Amino acid sequence: MKVYDRLDRQYEKFSGEYQSAALRVLNSGWYILGKELEAFEKEFAECVKGPYCVGLNSGLDALILAVRALGIGEGDEVIVPANTYIATVLGITANNAAPIFVEPDEFYNIDASKIEEAITDKTRAIMVVHLYGQAANMSEIKKIADRHNLFIIEDCAQSHTADFDGKISGTWGDVGCFSFYPTKNLGAFGDAGAVIVKDEALAEKFRALRNYGSRIKYHNEYAGVNSRLDEMQAALLRVKLSHLKELIDERVIMKEKYLQGIKNPAIILPKVRENSGHVWHLFVVRCERRNELHDYLEERGIHTQIHYPIPPHLQKCYEYLGHKKGDFPIAEKFANEVLSLPFYNGMTDEEINFVIEAVNEF
Ligand SMILES: *Cc1c(COP(=O)(O)O)cnc(C)c1O
C-alpha cells in the first residue's frame, strides 16, 4: 500500500457539484470580478462572521496587501512567530518592514508571554499565525496589542473557522489573511486567497488594491496590483465552503484515530490549548530521530512531509537580517523534529491503521 496526501479523494467526494459549478462559469461568459466572487465573499464572510471579505489571488497576496493597507513599511517592525511558513514573513519584508521573530510555545503558535519583550518604539503590528489549524492564544495577544496600540494581522492560511474563546480566527485582529491553496482545508483548484476585515472603508481599500489600485475604471488612487480571485475558483470554492463543516468533522474523527492509535514513546503527539479551536489542517508529530522516522516510513510506502525544515530566520533570503543558528532554539528544535503524517479528506481506515502500525513499529 502507498499512503500520501491525496487531493483526488476530496474532489471525487463532490465531483458532480464541482463539475456543474465549473460549467456554470464557462457558460456565463464572465470570468473576472463577477457574481461568483461576490457570492463567495458574502458566504465566506458569513461563515467566519466577517463581516467583510475581499477575494484575492493567494494567501501571500493577502499578507502583503494587509501590511500595505495598514500603512506599514520602511522603518517599521512587525512581530512574527519564529516557526512559520516563509510566506508569513514575506508579507512583511515585501513591504520593506522588519520581521521581529518570537519563539513558539508547546502548541507551535507564537508564545504570547514573549511578545512584550520584543516590542520597541518601531513596532507597528503583531502578525499571528494559527499554525497547523490551531488558533493562537488570541485573548492574551489582543490585550498586548491594545496595551501598545499595535495592529494585529492574522495568518489564517491553515485555520479556516478555528476559533479562540468562541471568536473565529481572522476576526480577532485588523485583517485576517486566508489562503485557498489546493491543500488547505478550504482549498480551491488553483491559487486563491482572501482577507477578512471589520470595516467597510478598509474593505474598499483592498478592493481597489487588488484591481490596480482603482475603484473607478481608469482612475487609480493607489499604485495597486492585479490580485483578483477569479470566477472559476470562486465558484469551486463555494461548493467546498458548503461542505466545509463536514470536511473538518471528518478530519476531527481522523485525528482522534491517530491520537488513540499511536503509542510509541519516541513520538510526541499534538496537544490542544484550552479555549483553542483546532481544525486539524495538518497532523504534526515530533520525534528526536525525525529524519530516520521519515526515511523508515518512506520505505514502507508512507510519504510524510516536514512543515517546515528551515525556519525563516535561517533562510538564505534573510541573511541580511543577521540572524544565526541558535538565535531561536525552540523554533530550530521544532524544525528538526516535526513530521506531518499523511492526513487528507477521504483517507480510509485501512490507510490510517497502516500508518499507525508503521509508526508504532518504529
Ligand atoms: C499556505 C500558507 C501561506 C501562503 O498561501 P498561498 O495561497 O500559498 O500564497 C501563508 N501562510 C501560511 C501559514 C500558509 O500555510
The ligand as an SDF file (V2000), in Angstrom:
LIG
                    3D

 15 15  0  0  0  0  0  0  0  0999 V2000
   -0.1400   28.3450    2.5780 C   0  0  0  0  0  0  0  0  0  0  0  0
    0.3130   29.3760    3.5140 C   0  0  0  0  0  0  0  0  0  0  0  0
    0.5340   30.7000    3.1050 C   0  0  0  0  0  0  0  0  0  0  0  0
    0.5510   31.1330    1.6710 C   0  0  0  0  0  0  0  0  0  0  0  0
   -0.6210   30.9610    0.9770 O   0  0  0  0  0  0  0  0  0  0  0  0
   -0.5800   30.8950   -0.6270 P   0  0  0  0  0  0  0  0  0  0  0  0
   -2.0170   30.9330   -1.0100 O   0  0  0  0  0  0  0  0  0  0  0  0
    0.0930   29.6210   -0.9970 O   0  0  0  0  0  0  0  0  0  0  0  0
    0.1600   32.0990   -1.0960 O   0  0  0  0  0  0  0  0  0  0  0  0
    0.8450   31.6310    4.0780 C   0  0  0  0  0  0  0  0  0  0  0  0
    0.9740   31.2800    5.3710 N   0  0  0  0  0  0  0  0  0  0  0  0
    0.7820   30.0270    5.8010 C   0  0  0  0  0  0  0  0  0  0  0  0
    0.9110   29.7240    7.2470 C   0  0  0  0  0  0  0  0  0  0  0  0
    0.4660   29.0240    4.8760 C   0  0  0  0  0  0  0  0  0  0  0  0
    0.2970   27.7700    5.3180 O   0  0  0  0  0  0  0  0  0  0  0  0
  1  2  1  0
  2  3  1  0
  2 14  2  0
  3  4  1  0
  3 10  2  0
  4  5  1  0
  5  6  1  0
  6  7  2  0
  6  8  1  0
  6  9  1  0
 10 11  1  0
 11 12  2  0
 12 13  1  0
 12 14  1  0
 14 15  1  0
M  END
$$$$
